[in-house]
Amino acid sequence: MLDLDDFLPYRLSVLSNRISEGIAQTYRKRFGLSVTEWRAIAIVGRYPRISATEVAQRSAMDKVAVSRAVKNLLERGLLEREASDSDRRAKHLTLSDHGQDVYDRIVPEARAYERRLLAALDPKDHAALDRAIDRLAAAAGQAPSTPASTPPPETA
């Protein structure tokens, strides 16, 4: 029998969902964004001129969900898409002025939420958590997108 309360993948998934939902309330109420839409905005804000495929890769989200989110964000005027100079088939995403405004307004709240969560840990536990996340990501076959010595991306 599988005891889910002791099964690491289940525990991490539940924790991730709870943390994401905690911050999602802010951007859902104020900006009408889903978790996937906010993650796409956060990634494009951090990595301008990124493709939708790269957004899916960086976020480990389903390509179809990312495609739907990008479509919605383009329609709402939060993202802009332009053809690549080197490959006309490739499309790069950037934040529109409105998207940049939303990003700039959510990031401080996301960082404050992160600080409230991390306040539950002492500095040694925080450092140990960063190392553990990096090791688990490597063991899962996915190198972390940022080294532990740099601030985490502004995603929830």
N, C-alpha and C positions, 0 to 999 in steps of 0.2 A: 504494500500500500504506500502511496505517496502522501506524505504529510506536507501539505502546502505551506503551513506555517514555518516549516524549516527548509523549504526548497528555495534556494537562492534566486533562480530566475523569476519565480512567482513573487517573492518578497520585493525584488528590485522593480518589477513591473508595477506592483501595487504602489510602492513608494513614488515611483516616477509619475504615475497617474495622479496621486494625491498632490504632489508638488506642482505639477502642471496645472491641475484644476485650481489650486490656490491662487496662482497668478493669472490664470485665464479669466477669472471673474472680473479682474480689472479691465483687461482689454476687450472682453466681450461686452461688458456694460457700456464702457465709454466710447468704443470704436466699432462695435459690431463685428469683431474679428474672431474667427475660430482659432483653435490651437495651431492647426496646420498653416493658416494664413499668417498668424503672428510669426511662426517659425520661419516661414518664407521671407517675410519682411525683415526679420532679424538677420537672416543669412545674407540677403541681398544688401542690407545696410552695412554689414561687416565686409562683404566681398562683392563690391560693385562689378557689374559686367559679367556676372556668373550666369550660366545656363540653367534652365529648369532641371535638367538631368543632374547637374552638379549640386543644385539645392537638395534634390532627393538623396544624393550620395552623402553629402555633408550631414544631413539630418537623420539619415537612416529611416526615412519615411517612405511609404509606398509611392511609386512613380505616378500612379493614377491620382492619388490624393493630392500630391504636389501639383500635378498638371491642373486639376480642378481648382485648387487654391490660387495658382498663378493666373488662371483664366478669370476668376472672380476679382482678383486684385487689379488686373489689367482693366477690366470693365469698370471698376470703381475708381480708376484713375490713381491708384496707389503705386502701381508699377508701370514702367515703360519698357518696351522691348525694341531692340534695334539689331539689325543684321551686323555680323562680324565683318570687319574690313578684309580679313584674310580668307574667310569662308562665308560666302553669301547665304549658305544654307543654315549656318549656325546663328542662333538668336541669343543675344545677351540681355539680361535683365538689370535695370537700375531702378532706384526709387524715384518716383516723380517728386515734385516739390511738396505735394500733399502727403505722399508716402514718407518723405523725409521728416515732415512735421510730426506725423503720427509716431514714427520711430523715435524721434527726439523727445517726445512726450512720454512714451512708454518705458524707454530704457532706464530713466532714473527710478521709476517705480519698480521695475524688474530687479534692479540692483538693490533697492531697499528691501524688497522681499527676500532676495538672496541673503542679505546681511542678517535679517531676522531669523532665517533658517540656520545660518552658520553660527549665530549667537548661542545656539544650543550646544555647540562644540567648543572645547578649549582649543587653543592654537595647535597643540600637539595632535589632537584628534582630527583637526581640520587638515593638517599636513598628511596625517596617516590616511585620511579619506581620499585626498588627491592621489596619493601613491596607489592606494587600493583600486581606485577607479581606473587609473592608467594600466595597472597590471591586469585587471579583469577585461578591459577593452582589448589589450594585446592578446590575452588568452582566448578571447572570443573571435579573434582573427581580424579585428579592426583597430588599427592604431588610433590613439586619441587625436582629435583634430588640433589640439593646442597643447603644448607642453605644460606641465604642472606649474612652472615658474611664471607663466603669463596668466592674466586674468581670463576667466572663462568667457566664451562668447555670450552675448546678451540674448540668450534664448531661454525659454521656459519650457 
